[in-house]
Amino acid sequence: MMDCLFWKSCTHYFLHFGFPVFIALIFYRKNWKKVYLILLATMLVDLDHLFANPIFDPSRNSIGFHILHSYYAIAVYCAMLFFKGNIRIIAIGLLIHMITDFQDFTFWCH
């Protein structure tokens, strides 16, 4: 169980902090620092957790529960991919965040 939690945490933090570096460097090499900061800023989407009771519940799936993690919100994030510039970068960050939360709950031990 401990090994599972270790790898779950490693994967979680890599997807939140490491993977965005790769996205920024591969697709936005010229402005990778700015893009990386925008991708990190999309983690503010977790502010919707403040409206839940309890704020954090490891047995709760964020996707479909919190307002900014709802399927409607995810559809908006997907639509934002069709815009250029910072909107697309924000969409990428938000979708990476949703994938991270999805895999946290779906593929790992609870």
Secondary structure as GFF3:
##gff-version 3
##sequence-region A 1 110
A	DSSP	alpha_helix	2	13	.	.	.	ID=ss1
A	DSSP	pi_helix	14	18	.	.	.	ID=ss2
A	DSSP	alpha_helix	19	27	.	.	.	ID=ss3
A	DSSP	three_ten_helix	29	31	.	.	.	ID=ss4
A	DSSP	alpha_helix	32	41	.	.	.	ID=ss5
A	DSSP	three_ten_helix	42	51	.	.	.	ID=ss6
A	DSSP	three_ten_helix	67	69	.	.	.	ID=ss7
A	DSSP	alpha_helix	71	80	.	.	.	ID=ss8
A	DSSP	alpha_helix	86	106	.	.	.	ID=ss9
###
